[in-house]
Amino acid sequence: MSKEDYILSVLSPKDRLEAAFKIATEALKKTTLTTKDVEKAVKIVRRRAYEKEK
């Protein structure tokens, strides 16, 4: 098991989702998308993910 796999395995699903959002934000910084576009998409995905938990 790689260290990245281990780190992901000890995170809760919510923490994994937050980590994915941070990575996506960094990856999309140099695109033509605005920060507002990315934040809007993150809110939509979070809302859907958290609705499933209920």
N, CA, C and O atoms as CSV, one atom per row, in Angstrom:
chain,resi,resn,atom,element,x,y,z
A,1,MET,N,N,0.855,-1.176,0.000
A,1,MET,CA,C,0.000,0.000,0.000
A,1,MET,C,C,0.898,1.235,0.000
A,1,MET,O,O,1.836,1.345,0.790
A,2,SER,N,N,0.585,2.158,-0.906
A,2,SER,CA,C,1.365,3.387,-0.972
A,2,SER,C,C,0.946,4.327,0.154
A,2,SER,O,O,-0.119,4.161,0.749
A,3,LYS,N,N,1.786,5.304,0.438
A,3,LYS,CA,C,1.449,6.235,1.516
A,3,LYS,C,C,0.208,7.044,1.177
A,3,LYS,O,O,-0.557,7.403,2.072
A,4,GLU,N,N,-0.007,7.342,-0.115
A,4,GLU,CA,C,-1.210,8.080,-0.510
A,4,GLU,C,C,-2.466,7.252,-0.243
A,4,GLU,O,O,-3.472,7.772,0.239
A,5,ASP,N,N,-2.395,5.948,-0.565
A,5,ASP,CA,C,-3.534,5.072,-0.308
A,5,ASP,C,C,-3.809,4.964,1.191
A,5,ASP,O,O,-4.963,4.950,1.618
A,6,TYR,N,N,-2.737,4.888,1.988
A,6,TYR,CA,C,-2.915,4.804,3.438
A,6,TYR,C,C,-3.579,6.061,3.984
A,6,TYR,O,O,-4.508,5.986,4.789
A,7,ILE,N,N,-3.099,7.202,3.545
A,7,ILE,CA,C,-3.666,8.468,4.021
A,7,ILE,C,C,-5.150,8.533,3.678
A,7,ILE,O,O,-5.966,8.908,4.520
A,8,LEU,N,N,-5.501,8.171,2.451
A,8,LEU,CA,C,-6.907,8.189,2.059
A,8,LEU,C,C,-7.733,7.193,2.857
A,8,LEU,O,O,-8.898,7.456,3.159
A,9,SER,N,N,-7.150,6.060,3.202
A,9,SER,CA,C,-7.912,5.032,3.918
A,9,SER,C,C,-8.239,5.445,5.356
A,9,SER,O,O,-9.220,4.966,5.925
A,10,VAL,N,N,-7.439,6.316,5.942
A,10,VAL,CA,C,-7.713,6.731,7.321
A,10,VAL,C,C,-8.614,7.956,7.402
A,10,VAL,O,O,-9.059,8.330,8.487
A,11,LEU,N,N,-8.884,8.585,6.257
A,11,LEU,CA,C,-9.778,9.744,6.246
A,11,LEU,C,C,-11.229,9.289,6.172
A,11,LEU,O,O,-11.550,8.263,5.573
A,12,SER,N,N,-12.081,10.066,6.787
A,12,SER,CA,C,-13.516,9.790,6.674
A,12,SER,C,C,-13.959,10.156,5.261
A,12,SER,O,O,-13.258,10.901,4.575
A,13,PRO,N,N,-15.098,9.653,4.815
A,13,PRO,CA,C,-15.577,10.033,3.487
A,13,PRO,C,C,-15.705,11.551,3.324
A,13,PRO,O,O,-15.404,12.092,2.260
A,14,LYS,N,N,-16.150,12.228,4.372
A,14,LYS,CA,C,-16.291,13.689,4.305
A,14,LYS,C,C,-14.921,14.348,4.137
A,14,LYS,O,O,-14.771,15.281,3.348
A,15,ASP,N,N,-13.915,13.857,4.886
A,15,ASP,CA,C,-12.564,14.415,4.762
A,15,ASP,C,C,-11.964,14.132,3.390
A,15,ASP,O,O,-11.243,14.969,2.846
A,16,ARG,N,N,-12.256,12.954,2.823
A,16,ARG,CA,C,-11.780,12.638,1.472
A,16,ARG,C,C,-12.381,13.589,0.460
A,16,ARG,O,O,-11.701,14.038,-0.463
A,17,LEU,N,N,-13.659,13.897,0.632
A,17,LEU,CA,C,-14.340,14.820,-0.265
A,17,LEU,C,C,-13.707,16.211,-0.176
A,17,LEU,O,O,-13.471,16.857,-1.197
A,18,GLU,N,N,-13.439,16.660,1.034
A,18,GLU,CA,C,-12.795,17.970,1.221
A,18,GLU,C,C,-11.411,17.989,0.574
A,18,GLU,O,O,-11.036,18.974,-0.062
A,19,ALA,N,N,-10.654,16.905,0.733
A,19,ALA,CA,C,-9.320,16.825,0.122
A,19,ALA,C,C,-9.428,16.879,-1.402
A,19,ALA,O,O,-8.626,17.537,-2.065
A,20,ALA,N,N,-10.419,16.189,-1.946
A,20,ALA,CA,C,-10.619,16.195,-3.394
A,20,ALA,C,C,-10.949,17.603,-3.890
A,20,ALA,O,O,-10.475,18.020,-4.947
A,21,PHE,N,N,-11.759,18.330,-3.128
A,21,PHE,CA,C,-12.095,19.700,-3.517
A,21,PHE,C,C,-10.861,20.592,-3.506
A,21,PHE,O,O,-10.683,21.421,-4.399
A,22,LYS,N,N,-10.018,20.427,-2.512
A,22,LYS,CA,C,-8.799,21.247,-2.446
A,22,LYS,C,C,-7.882,20.946,-3.626
A,22,LYS,O,O,-7.305,21.855,-4.222
A,23,ILE,N,N,-7.754,19.666,-3.956
A,23,ILE,CA,C,-6.909,19.270,-5.086
A,23,ILE,C,C,-7.482,19.825,-6.389
A,23,ILE,O,O,-6.745,20.345,-7.226
A,24,ALA,N,N,-8.793,19.712,-6.554
A,24,ALA,CA,C,-9.440,20.218,-7.765
A,24,ALA,C,C,-9.268,21.725,-7.885
A,24,ALA,O,O,-9.015,22.243,-8.972
A,25,THR,N,N,-9.406,22.420,-6.774
A,25,THR,CA,C,-9.240,23.873,-6.794
A,25,THR,C,C,-7.845,24.241,-7.270
A,25,THR,O,O,-7.686,25.140,-8.096
A,26,GLU,N,N,-6.840,23.556,-6.757
A,26,GLU,CA,C,-5.463,23.824,-7.169
A,26,GLU,C,C,-5.257,23.471,-8.641
A,26,GLU,O,O,-4.599,24.209,-9.374
A,27,ALA,N,N,-5.814,22.356,-9.064
A,27,ALA,CA,C,-5.628,21.905,-10.444
A,27,ALA,C,C,-6.298,22.844,-11.437
A,27,ALA,O,O,-5.829,22.995,-12.565
A,28,LEU,N,N,-7.379,23.467,-11.028
A,28,LEU,CA,C,-8.141,24.320,-11.942
A,28,LEU,C,C,-7.737,25.787,-11.897
A,28,LEU,O,O,-8.318,26.608,-12.607
A,29,LYS,N,N,-6.764,26.125,-11.085
A,29,LYS,CA,C,-6.353,27.522,-10.960
A,29,LYS,C,C,-5.885,28.128,-12.272
A,29,LYS,O,O,-6.112,29.312,-12.520
A,30,LYS,N,N,-5.237,27.338,-13.113
A,30,LYS,CA,C,-4.657,27.877,-14.347
A,30,LYS,C,C,-5.554,27.631,-15.555
A,30,LYS,O,O,-5.074,27.610,-16.689
A,31,THR,N,N,-6.847,27.445,-15.323
A,31,THR,CA,C,-7.779,27.263,-16.432
A,31,THR,C,C,-8.556,28.558,-16.644
A,31,THR,O,O,-8.381,29.532,-15.912
A,32,THR,N,N,-9.394,28.551,-17.633
A,32,THR,CA,C,-10.202,29.730,-17.909
A,32,THR,C,C,-11.410,29.811,-16.979
A,32,THR,O,O,-12.132,30.808,-16.982
A,33,LEU,N,N,-11.629,28.767,-16.188
A,33,LEU,CA,C,-12.721,28.815,-15.215
A,33,LEU,C,C,-12.396,29.850,-14.149
A,33,LEU,O,O,-11.240,30.021,-13.761
A,34,THR,N,N,-13.414,30.526,-13.691
A,34,THR,CA,C,-13.194,31.484,-12.616
A,34,THR,C,C,-13.302,30.772,-11.282
A,34,THR,O,O,-13.841,29.668,-11.201
A,35,THR,N,N,-12.795,31.396,-10.251
A,35,THR,CA,C,-12.907,30.843,-8.908
A,35,THR,C,C,-14.376,30.671,-8.540
A,35,THR,O,O,-14.755,29.716,-7.862
A,36,LYS,N,N,-15.178,31.598,-8.993
A,36,LYS,CA,C,-16.611,31.537,-8.714
A,36,LYS,C,C,-17.236,30.282,-9.345
A,36,LYS,O,O,-18.088,29.636,-8.734
A,37,ASP,N,N,-16.807,29.941,-10.571
A,37,ASP,CA,C,-17.303,28.728,-11.238
A,37,ASP,C,C,-16.960,27.482,-10.435
A,37,ASP,O,O,-17.800,26.605,-10.240
A,38,VAL,N,N,-15.724,27.415,-9.973
A,38,VAL,CA,C,-15.266,26.256,-9.208
A,38,VAL,C,C,-16.010,26.184,-7.882
A,38,VAL,O,O,-16.472,25.114,-7.486
A,39,GLU,N,N,-16.127,27.307,-7.198
A,39,GLU,CA,C,-16.821,27.312,-5.906
A,39,GLU,C,C,-18.287,26.917,-6.064
A,39,GLU,O,O,-18.840,26.223,-5.210
A,40,LYS,N,N,-18.909,27.350,-7.138
A,40,LYS,CA,C,-20.307,26.982,-7.386
A,40,LYS,C,C,-20.427,25.476,-7.598
A,40,LYS,O,O,-21.333,24.837,-7.062
A,41,ALA,N,N,-19.514,24.917,-8.377
A,41,ALA,CA,C,-19.531,23.473,-8.618
A,41,ALA,C,C,-19.293,22.697,-7.325
A,41,ALA,O,O,-19.941,21.679,-7.081
A,42,VAL,N,N,-18.370,23.174,-6.504
A,42,VAL,CA,C,-18.083,22.526,-5.222
A,42,VAL,C,C,-19.323,22.535,-4.337
A,42,VAL,O,O,-19.641,21.526,-3.708
A,43,LYS,N,N,-20.020,23.653,-4.282
A,43,LYS,CA,C,-21.235,23.747,-3.465
A,43,LYS,C,C,-22.285,22.755,-3.931
A,43,LYS,O,O,-22.947,22.116,-3.113
A,44,ILE,N,N,-22.439,22.625,-5.237
A,44,ILE,CA,C,-23.425,21.689,-5.773
A,44,ILE,C,C,-23.070,20.253,-5.387
A,44,ILE,O,O,-23.930,19.492,-4.943
A,45,VAL,N,N,-21.803,19.892,-5.559
A,45,VAL,CA,C,-21.381,18.529,-5.238
A,45,VAL,C,C,-21.499,18.269,-3.743
A,45,VAL,O,O,-21.959,17.202,-3.337
A,46,ARG,N,N,-21.090,19.230,-2.918
A,46,ARG,CA,C,-21.221,19.069,-1.462
A,46,ARG,C,C,-22.678,18.864,-1.072
A,46,ARG,O,O,-23.002,17.970,-0.291
A,47,ARG,N,N,-23.541,19.689,-1.614
A,47,ARG,CA,C,-24.964,19.607,-1.292
A,47,ARG,C,C,-25.490,18.210,-1.626
A,47,ARG,O,O,-26.194,17.598,-0.822
A,48,ARG,N,N,-25.148,17.718,-2.802
A,48,ARG,CA,C,-25.602,16.378,-3.209
A,48,ARG,C,C,-25.016,15.297,-2.312
A,48,ARG,O,O,-25.717,14.359,-1.930
A,49,ALA,N,N,-23.741,15.420,-1.976
A,49,ALA,CA,C,-23.090,14.419,-1.126
A,49,ALA,C,C,-23.674,14.400,0.264
A,49,ALA,O,O,-23.890,13.331,0.836
A,50,TYR,N,N,-23.934,15.576,0.817
A,50,TYR,CA,C,-24.465,15.656,2.176
A,50,TYR,C,C,-25.929,15.258,2.234
A,50,TYR,O,O,-26.391,14.759,3.260
A,51,GLU,N,N,-26.671,15.470,1.146
A,51,GLU,CA,C,-28.067,15.041,1.108
A,51,GLU,C,C,-28.154,13.519,1.186
A,51,GLU,O,O,-29.079,12.978,1.792
A,52,LYS,N,N,-27.197,12.834,0.577
A,52,LYS,CA,C,-27.177,11.371,0.613
A,52,LYS,C,C,-26.940,10.836,2.014
A,52,LYS,O,O,-27.409,9.751,2.358
A,53,GLU,N,N,-26.203,11.604,2.832
A,53,GLU,CA,C,-25.912,11.176,4.199
A,53,GLU,C,C,-27.151,11.190,5.071
A,53,GLU,O,O,-27.237,10.426,6.032
A,54,LYS,N,N,-28.114,12.046,4.754
A,54,LYS,CA,C,-29.300,12.198,5.598
A,54,LYS,C,C,-30.277,11.078,5.417
A,54,LYS,O,O,-31.327,11.065,6.060
